[in-house]
Amino acid sequence: MKPDVKTAMENLIREAREKIPFNLSFDGNCEGRCDECPEKLLEFLDIDLSDWESRLKRGETPSLGDVHTLARSCKEIYAILQKKGFVKESPQDVGNGAA
């Protein structure tokens, strides 16, 4: 049985926090392309995850679209980290357990 949407979002956030390496050091790794900058992407994702953690604590219930959007962001950022050699696993390994 699939979890309800709130549980799916909680599971996605937990999985993202476990599998995405937010503690990477990027000293001197600027390639000049801000749209694929791992440091900025991780900062953006961390803000997004923190926002949803706060919203869930306040009792908000996300929509299925919210879960899908966050899962897609996690996968896309993870794929960029993989492309740049920061992670080894496939991006399909992140975000699949949420819904």
C-alpha positions in Angstrom: 0.0 0.0 0.0 1.3 3.4 -1.0 1.8 6.0 1.8 -0.4 9.1 2.0 1.0 12.3 0.4 2.3 13.7 3.6 4.2 10.5 4.5 5.5 10.4 0.9 7.0 13.9 1.3 8.5 13.0 4.7 10.1 9.9 3.2 11.4 11.8 0.2 13.0 14.5 2.5 14.6 11.8 4.7 15.9 9.9 1.6 17.3 13.1 0.1 19.0 14.1 3.3 20.6 10.5 3.5 21.7 10.1 -0.1 22.6 13.6 -1.3 26.0 14.7 -0.1 25.2 18.2 1.3 28.5 18.3 3.1 30.8 18.4 0.0 33.6 20.9 -0.2 33.8 22.9 -3.4 36.9 25.0 -2.8 38.3 26.0 -6.1 35.8 24.0 -8.2 34.1 26.9 -9.9 33.7 26.2 -13.6 32.0 29.5 -14.5 28.6 27.9 -15.2 26.3 28.9 -12.3 23.3 26.9 -13.7 25.2 23.7 -13.0 27.2 24.8 -10.0 27.0 21.9 -7.5 27.5 24.2 -4.5 24.6 26.5 -5.6 22.3 23.6 -6.5 22.9 21.9 -3.1 22.2 25.2 -1.4 19.0 25.6 -3.3 17.9 22.0 -2.6 18.8 22.4 1.1 16.6 25.5 1.3 13.7 23.7 -0.5 14.0 20.6 1.8 14.2 22.9 4.9 11.1 24.8 3.7 9.1 21.6 3.4 10.3 20.3 6.7 9.0 23.5 8.3 5.7 23.3 6.4 5.1 19.7 7.4 5.8 20.6 11.1 3.2 23.3 10.9 0.7 20.7 9.7 0.6 21.5 6.0 -0.3 18.7 3.6 1.6 18.8 0.3 0.0 17.9 -3.0 1.1 15.0 -5.1 2.5 17.7 -7.5 4.6 19.1 -4.7 6.1 15.7 -4.0 6.7 15.1 -7.7 8.4 18.5 -8.1 10.7 18.0 -5.2 11.6 14.5 -6.3 12.4 15.8 -9.8 14.6 18.5 -8.3 16.4 15.9 -6.2 17.0 13.6 -9.2 18.2 16.4 -11.5 20.6 17.8 -8.9 21.8 14.3 -8.1 22.4 13.7 -11.8 24.5 16.8 -12.1 26.6 15.8 -9.0 27.1 12.4 -10.7 28.0 14.0 -14.0 30.7 16.1 -12.2 32.0 13.1 -10.3 30.8 13.9 -6.8 28.6 10.8 -6.5 28.6 7.3 -7.9 25.1 6.0 -7.7 22.5 6.4 -10.4 20.0 9.4 -10.0 17.1 6.9 -10.2 18.3 5.7 -6.8 17.2 9.0 -5.2 13.5 9.8 -4.9 12.0 6.5 -5.8 11.0 5.4 -2.3 8.8 8.5 -1.8 5.7 7.7 -3.7 
